[in-house]
Amino acid sequence: MPTDRNDLSGRVGLVRRALGYFCLVIWFLGVVLPIIPGWPALILAILLLGRRDRTLRLGNLITRRTLRWLRLHPIPRIRDTGRWLSTKYLTLRRTITPRLIAAEHTFRF
């Protein structure tokens, strides 16, 4: 019995999403535990899930709102830390995003 193409692509998509969420769990463990490097897992999760994934977009929104809260905090030490973290986050995004787009085009995920 031949396999339906839509059924096969649905299974591949399901496996990709499961692997992507597994990589997000590894990334979170890498954030909590300093033994595990988390950044490679996050990049792999973004590649597997896609930049337009709802979970990744929600995580980005939470990060941006937290950084804004830190930047506007009334305590100067926290405000300075928020500004420093915001510049680091922006630099990271500007560095990583074009490479992720190129990888998506290369691998056609």
N, C-alpha and C positions, 0 to 999 in steps of 0.2 A: 504494500500500500504506500503510494508516494506521500511524502510529507508536504503539507500546505506551507507555502512560503511565508504567509502571514503568521502562522503558528510558530514557525522556526524563529522569525524575527522577534516575535513576542517573548519567546523563551530567552533569546540572547539579551534582549532588553532587561528582562527580569534578573538574569544572572549579573549583568553589568550594574544594575542598581544595588543588588545585594553586595557585590564586591565593593562598590562605592561606599555604601554605608559601613561595611566592615573596615574600610580604610579610615573612615571618619572616627570610628571607635578606637582604632590604633592611634590616630592623631590625638584624640582626647587623652588616651593613656600616656602618650608622649608629653602632653602638657602637664599632666599630674605627676608622672614619674619621670625624673630626669634621666633615667637609664635608657629609655626608648626614644630614638629620634623621631619626632612627630611630623616635621615639615615635609619629608618625602611622601609620607602617607596622605597628607592633606592635598598635595599637588596631584597625586595619583587619584584621590577621591574626586577632585574637581574634574580631572580628565575623564574619569569613568561616568560621573553623573552629568557632566555638562555644566557650563556656566549659568544656565538658565534654570537649574534645578531649584525647586521651591525651598528645600531645606538649606541649601547653600545661600540663597538670597536672604532668607530669614537670619541666618548666622551673620551675614554681612551687615544687615540692618541693625542687629543687636550690637555688633561691634562698633558701628559708626555712632549709634546713640550713646553707648557707654563712653566712647572717646569724647563726644560733645559734652556729656555731663561732667567728665573730668576736666575738660578745658574751661568750663564755666563755673567750676566749684569755687566757693568763697574763700577757702583756705589756700593761701598762695603756694604752698609746697605741693599740694595735690593738683592745683591748676598748672603749675610748671611741668609736673610729671605728665599731665594730660596733653599739654602742648608738645612735649618731647615724643610721647607715644604716637600722637597724631601725625607728626612729620615722618616718623619711622614707618607707620602704617601706609601713608601716602606714597613714600618712596618704594616700599615693597610692592604695592599695587601697581605702580607705574612700571616697575621692573618685570613683574611676573605676568601681568595681563597680556602683553603682546606675545610672549612666549607660549602662553596657554592657547591663545588663538591660533598661532602657527602650528602647535601640536595637534589641535583639533582638526585643522585643515589637512595636516600630513597623514594622521591616522584615520581620519573620517569616522570618528566615533559616532 
